[in-house]
Amino acid sequence: MKSYDVVVVGGGIIGLATAYYLVKNGVRKIAIIEKEYIGSGSTGRCGTGIRQQFTTKEHIVLMRESVKIWRLWEEILPKPIHFRQGGYLWLLRSEEEDNEYRKYVALQNLFGVDSRIISKDEIKEIVPDINLEGIFGASWCPSDGSAYPQDVLDSLEMFLKSHGVDIFDYESVVDFKKTSDRVISIKTDKDEYALDNLLIAAGYATKSLANKLGFDIPVKNYRHQIVVSEPLKIFLSPMVVDRSLYFTQTYRGRIIGGTDTNEEETDDLTLTYNFLQKFSSELVSVFSKLSSVRLMRHWSGFYVVSPDKHPILGPTPLKNVFIGTGYSGHGFMLGPIVGKLLAHYITYGMFFLEEANHLTLDRFEKGMLIQEKAVIG
Ligand SMILES: Cc1cc2nc3c(=O)[nH]c(=O)nc-3n(C[C@H](O)[C@H](O)[C@H](O)COP(=O)(O)OP(=O)(O)OC[C@H]3O[C@@H](n4cnc5c(N)ncnc54)[C@H](O)[C@@H]3O)c2cc1C
């Protein structure tokens, strides 16, 4: 039986980013097991957005650090990841909202994020074609941005393979061998691997794998739908957020975006016409220039949502089992810093950022939840 220092379940941004930092920490025998292809989960289906405009110290600090890594990765990863700091323009529709977001911006500034509240005139300068009817102002952060998910994963995969990490795709983890407090080996539909440490970063399936190991994680899976258009000449750089609508233009010229359809918890990824109707009418009401754009693709994926909309990171009741889940729609942007934090925890037994200590599974038992208010889609 092959034996590993760390086995990572899940070939999404969290699994690959953690493996990247495990390599950097000098861990030698690492395996990633992915049920389908790398990126087949939420990462390959996401909206590309990367922002620091959050409402809690935990999210703001983690995202400030994640953006530093995104900038670095754009420079040093073996293939381009198309990280671009085009900003996030968060439209505000009333004086009350404006007052509320001024408080969030003050907190973001306190932790070194360059966001600010801007007037309608400035909005017009940033996105000239926007319809400002009913808009009061906006929260704007120029260092927010986007990256291209599949390019990020391809680039990380290339790095990992060149550093001796075994990546087993189209192989599903089906069971575990354990003692009362540790996992000894992992069984897949093809093989069995002995391990010292196990990271479960299996997105929508993290909870069910944890349940197999005898503990629970309070997350729920929600379907989110998203579309991309035909390519257009580049004219839009920020991600625009208007209530639950979000959209931006990719480096290939396509408009990508989504909205919320208030769904129930589900394991069903069927697409709905209702979403297309809602998205189109919201998009056109704020950006009529796009009324004749042709949508090319429509797909869906899961938001894995925690009760306080923050990730659940690190230790579990089993001594050598770690988790990363519950990103509530923000896991792509958090990927680099969460990967670095999880790799540090697995290697050295602690986090290097104080804020991450507030994001462990035991916060639910202790009743120490931290509510995020700026959730999109
Ligand atoms: C429509 C949509 C838009 C989004 N937009 C954004 C955005 O703009 N910005 C942002 O930051 N986030 C966004 N998100 C959220 C983001 O995609 C996720 O939070 C993030 O990708 C989670 O990464 P992950 O690695 O935890 O999970 P995943 O990417 O889901 O990876 C988990 C992997 O585990 C594998 N797996 C599952 N079970 C097993 C098993 N038994 N054995 C082996 N492998 C297994 C799966 O196949 C999967 O590939 C969006 C999500 C959706 C659905």
The ligand as an ORCA input file, in Angstrom:
! r2SCAN-3c Opt
* xyz 0 1
  C     -22.116     29.882     -9.431
  C     -21.008     30.092     -8.430
  C     -20.315     31.307     -8.419
  C     -19.297     31.507     -7.487
  N     -18.577     32.675     -7.538
  C     -17.539     32.862     -6.700
  C     -16.721     34.019     -6.812
  O     -16.928     34.876     -7.688
  N     -15.678     34.150     -5.962
  C     -15.421     33.221     -4.992
  O     -14.480     33.409     -4.229
  N     -16.163     32.099     -4.885
  C     -17.208     31.898     -5.702
  N     -17.966     30.767     -5.596
  C     -17.671     29.807     -4.518
  C     -16.453     28.987     -4.852
  O     -16.608     28.405     -6.131
  C     -16.237     27.886     -3.801
  O     -16.354     28.422     -2.510
  C     -14.855     27.262     -3.939
  O     -14.600     26.911     -5.281
  C     -14.736     26.052     -3.031
  O     -13.531     25.375     -3.349
  P     -13.251     23.934     -2.745
  O     -11.903     23.553     -3.183
  O     -13.592     23.953     -1.292
  O     -14.376     22.999     -3.378
  P     -14.560     22.415     -4.851
  O     -14.019     23.299     -5.890
  O     -16.007     22.026     -4.925
  O     -13.648     21.119     -4.832
  C     -13.988     19.966     -4.105
  C     -13.656     18.765     -4.956
  O     -13.827     17.582     -4.166
  C     -14.203     16.550     -5.051
  N     -14.817     15.446     -4.281
  C     -16.029     15.407     -3.711
  N     -16.244     14.218     -3.118
  C     -15.117     13.485     -3.316
  C     -14.730     12.159     -2.949
  N     -15.533     11.350     -2.253
  N     -13.508     11.723     -3.338
  C     -12.663     12.532     -4.040
  N     -12.995     13.798     -4.414
  C     -14.201     14.280     -4.041
  C     -15.188     17.234     -6.001
  O     -15.313     16.517     -7.211
  C     -14.559     18.606     -6.160
  O     -13.792     18.733     -7.357
  C     -18.983     30.502     -6.523
  C     -19.674     29.285     -6.548
  C     -20.669     29.064     -7.495
  C     -21.383     27.757     -7.520
*
